[in-house]
Amino acid sequence: MTPKTEQIDHNLSLLNFDKIEKAMRAVDWKWKDPKTNEVRIPEKDELRSMAEYCMNMAWESPKNFFSTGGFEAELINGTMEIRFILDRANFLSKLFEK
């Protein structure tokens, strides 16, 4: 197993997809299924696939970062991290408001 595969598999085993699915249901966060165009809350296996995709894309990205569907993956000093973001605030973003 490569370090990339090992880290991604390990992160997938640690990420709490039950909690993510519960949070998405609580806020009625839906994704559009690209195959059927159905808009719905994703199932756990779809969340897992998206998290894996996100980490793979971050690993290949020149910026070592990729985000989609609420997931953020970042490769920091050779270590992959995956997050699911519900909300974020940054005081400095006020400087860039139009």
Backbone torsions as a table, in degrees:
resi	resn	phi	psi	omega
1	MET	NA	135.5	179.3
2	THR	-78.7	159.7	176.4
3	PRO	-56.8	-37.2	178.3
4	LYS	-61.5	-53.8	-178.6
5	THR	-62.2	-41.7	179.9
6	GLU	-61.8	-45.2	-179.3
7	GLN	-67.3	-43.4	179.8
8	ILE	-63.1	-47.3	179.1
9	ASP	-60.3	-41.4	179.1
10	HIS	-63.8	-45.8	178.9
11	ASN	-61.7	-40.1	178.7
12	LEU	-64.0	-32.7	178.7
13	SER	-73.5	-24.2	-178.6
14	LEU	-91.6	-28.1	-175.5
15	LEU	-68.3	132.9	-175.4
16	ASN	-90.1	88.7	-177.6
17	PHE	-69.2	-26.0	174.3
18	ASP	-62.9	-44.4	179.9
19	LYS	-65.6	-40.9	179.7
20	ILE	-64.2	-45.5	179.2
21	GLU	-62.7	-40.8	178.8
22	LYS	-62.6	-43.1	178.6
23	ALA	-63.7	-42.3	179.8
24	MET	-64.2	-37.9	177.0
25	ARG	-66.6	-39.6	-178.2
26	ALA	-62.9	-35.7	-178.7
27	VAL	-102.8	5.3	179.2
28	ASP	55.5	45.9	-178.9
29	TRP	-86.3	118.7	-175.6
30	LYS	-117.9	151.2	172.9
31	TRP	-112.7	155.5	174.7
32	LYS	-94.9	124.0	178.0
33	ASP	-72.9	118.1	-175.6
34	PRO	-66.8	-21.7	-179.1
35	LYS	-82.7	-39.2	-173.9
36	THR	-111.6	-10.0	-174.5
37	ASN	65.1	9.7	176.9
38	GLU	-72.1	136.1	177.1
39	VAL	-102.5	117.9	-175.4
40	ARG	-159.7	166.7	174.9
41	ILE	-74.6	128.0	-176.7
42	PRO	-70.3	153.3	174.9
43	GLU	-80.8	165.5	-177.9
44	LYS	-57.9	-39.0	-179.8
45	ASP	-67.0	-31.9	176.2
46	GLU	-71.3	-38.3	176.1
47	LEU	-62.4	-43.7	179.1
48	ARG	-61.5	-44.3	179.2
49	SER	-62.8	-40.3	-179.9
50	MET	-68.3	-39.5	177.8
51	ALA	-63.5	-41.9	178.4
52	GLU	-63.9	-45.1	177.6
53	TYR	-58.6	-45.8	-179.1
54	CYS	-59.7	-44.4	179.4
55	MET	-67.3	-39.8	176.9
56	ASN	-62.3	-41.4	179.7
57	MET	-67.0	-40.0	178.0
58	ALA	-63.0	-39.6	-178.8
59	TRP	-62.6	-35.5	-177.8
60	GLU	-88.6	-15.2	-175.8
61	SER	-74.2	139.0	175.2
62	PRO	-61.0	-25.3	179.4
63	LYS	-89.9	-2.6	-178.9
64	ASN	56.9	32.3	-177.0
65	PHE	-148.7	143.1	174.0
66	PHE	-155.6	142.9	177.4
67	SER	-140.4	144.7	176.0
68	THR	-167.2	143.4	173.2
69	GLY	60.1	22.9	-178.0
70	GLY	97.8	-15.4	178.0
71	PHE	-88.2	142.0	171.6
72	GLU	-128.8	126.2	176.6
73	ALA	-118.5	139.4	-178.8
74	GLU	-143.9	132.8	175.7
75	LEU	-98.1	113.6	-176.1
76	ILE	-119.3	114.0	-179.7
77	ASN	50.1	42.7	177.5
78	GLY	81.6	3.1	179.9
79	THR	-114.3	125.3	-178.9
80	MET	-84.9	133.6	174.9
81	GLU	-124.5	140.2	175.9
82	ILE	-125.0	136.4	179.6
83	ARG	-132.4	154.1	169.2
84	PHE	-116.9	120.8	-171.2
85	ILE	-107.0	123.4	174.3
86	LEU	-95.0	-33.7	-176.4
87	ASP	-157.8	156.2	179.4
88	ARG	-155.8	145.7	175.2
89	ALA	-140.7	149.0	178.7
90	ASN	-150.9	119.3	-177.4
91	PHE	-55.2	-36.3	-177.9
92	LEU	-66.5	-22.9	178.9
93	SER	-62.5	-21.4	176.9
94	LYS	-60.0	-31.1	-179.9
95	LEU	-67.3	-22.3	-175.1
96	PHE	-103.5	6.2	177.8
97	GLU	-69.2	147.2	179.3
98	LYS	-93.5	NA	NA
